Amino acid sequence: MYHSGVTSEGSHGDWATEIDFIPDPLAKQRALEDFARFLNPQKVRVMRSAGLDIIEAQRSGPWVWDLEGRRFLDCFTSAGSFNVGRRNPRIVAAAKAALDHLDHGNFLLCSAQKAALARRLAELSPGDLTCTMFGTGGGEANDFAIKLARGATRRPTIVSTVNGYHGHTGFSLSAAGRAAFRDPFEPLMPDFVQVPFGDTDALEAVLDERTAAVLLEPIQGEGGIVVPPPAYLAAVREACDRVGALLILDEIQTGLGRTGKWWASEHYGVEPDIMTTAKSLGGSIVPISATLFTDELREFLIPNPFIHLSTFGGSDFACAVALEVLNVIEETGLVEHAATMGARLFAGLDVLAAKYPEYVKEVRGKGLMVGVEYVEESLGPRMSYHLSQHGVLAIYSGNQPSVMRLMPSLVVQPQEIDYLLDALAGALADLQAGAGPTEDSTRVRRRPSRTNVTEYD
Ligand SMILES: Cc1ncc(COP(=O)(O)O)c(C=O)c1O
């Protein structure tokens, strides 16, 4: 069976690499029609225009097959949710074993599974982050981080960054760095301020004794894989300390090995007071998130042990699965592997960027958190289309459509990185030859509607 997810021969062991179902194009049509009718017709239209009207069927490691039987290297991975690969056999086995005796558990009781996972997270997390509050998703984890910061400091202001992304729940949405997500729901929480990411002076200008916390992603994901200047995070840490504010790092996309370190903060030698993780913690199988914080901040919870509750947050079942996710990352050397595969990808991307300066403006990122910035916005959806024709699922950034995110599963093998590079070369050549959707047909529409959300025709 599957041994590690990464073999020395560069193969996936017994992980399925061949299709094992009968393609059904009619089922795809039916699913799209029902999705349009009962969920969201505009989403179907947008996805179709970018060649992303893919209905996932078989999932295995870094690959996904759609209902038509087409195979794609998944470079979107639900924005970094599949670090250990999709349906990793070890994770599936752990889930099946857990189902034999667990359910989600009684949330109000103490739990052996929660305790075991929290202990493991404490061991793996940077600095003094030894306490955990569990949740079901990233937004919820950030909500609690913000609540804890306000509750523990008794200060109101939360500073986040322009184009930052922290989820769509209440407090997290208030910290969203994109007005289109916030505006229709105003008034949101008071005392939330946004400053440009990477700009220490702008940050220092808003920090004062009313600031509870600064909340940011060490590398912006939805904002377009934006890597800050090397000294930025340390400067943020210092600035927070000067005014007694807390530093919350959202490692929901960047964590769990994605950038070639367990946590992206390690690249910068910075230890936060609060850190959030979610997405890949669930191993592509269960919803789970965690907010990690220091003993000092736990003081706030001592007199308030029931102040933040969640029926499903850190369910016994999810904790058992997540524990195996951490084991797989550690035992199979996925963090180091991500750094090695990232280096291979960057080397190939640099060659392509030099060959196609009329399309590619910049390549950036760390490990396997990679962004390709095109020279203009319509190239994001057009390249998604072309890449889909070459067997790659890749999607432009939510807050920055000119940036294509390349975030394959960390189990990706050298030959799959080469496959991705070949697909990119083919897609860029198709673009140059004038094939596929045009600039006009994919032009970015800033809707004059209430929501003003970016759309593609
Ligand atoms: C950095 C970051 N924070 C928070 C979230 C929100 O996570 P969720 O969708 O699980 O609420 C995301 C999701 O993409 C994210 O990328």
The ligand as an SDF file (V2000), in Angstrom:
LIG
                    3D

 16 16  0  0  0  0  0  0  0  0999 V2000
   -5.5240   33.1220    4.7380 C   0  0  0  0  0  0  0  0  0  0  0  0
   -6.9300   32.6320    4.9080 C   0  0  0  0  0  0  0  0  0  0  0  0
   -7.5560   32.8780    6.0510 N   0  0  0  0  0  0  0  0  0  0  0  0
   -8.8350   32.4530    6.2460 C   0  0  0  0  0  0  0  0  0  0  0  0
   -9.5090   31.7810    5.2620 C   0  0  0  0  0  0  0  0  0  0  0  0
  -10.9300   31.3640    5.5070 C   0  0  0  0  0  0  0  0  0  0  0  0
  -11.0080   29.9940    5.6970 O   0  0  0  0  0  0  0  0  0  0  0  0
  -12.4300   29.2720    5.6050 P   0  0  0  0  0  0  0  0  0  0  0  0
  -12.8660   29.3530    4.1690 O   0  0  0  0  0  0  0  0  0  0  0  0
  -12.1440   27.8610    6.0600 O   0  0  0  0  0  0  0  0  0  0  0  0
  -13.3570   29.9870    6.5300 O   0  0  0  0  0  0  0  0  0  0  0  0
   -8.8810   31.5110    4.0570 C   0  0  0  0  0  0  0  0  0  0  0  0
   -9.5820   30.7940    2.9740 C   0  0  0  0  0  0  0  0  0  0  0  0
   -9.1990   30.7720    1.8330 O   0  0  0  0  0  0  0  0  0  0  0  0
   -7.5530   31.9520    3.8650 C   0  0  0  0  0  0  0  0  0  0  0  0
   -6.9090   31.7300    2.7320 O   0  0  0  0  0  0  0  0  0  0  0  0
  1  2  1  0
  2  3  1  0
  2 15  2  0
  3  4  2  0
  4  5  1  0
  5  6  1  0
  5 12  2  0
  6  7  1  0
  7  8  1  0
  8  9  2  0
  8 10  1  0
  8 11  1  0
 12 13  1  0
 12 15  1  0
 13 14  2  0
 15 16  1  0
M  END
$$$$
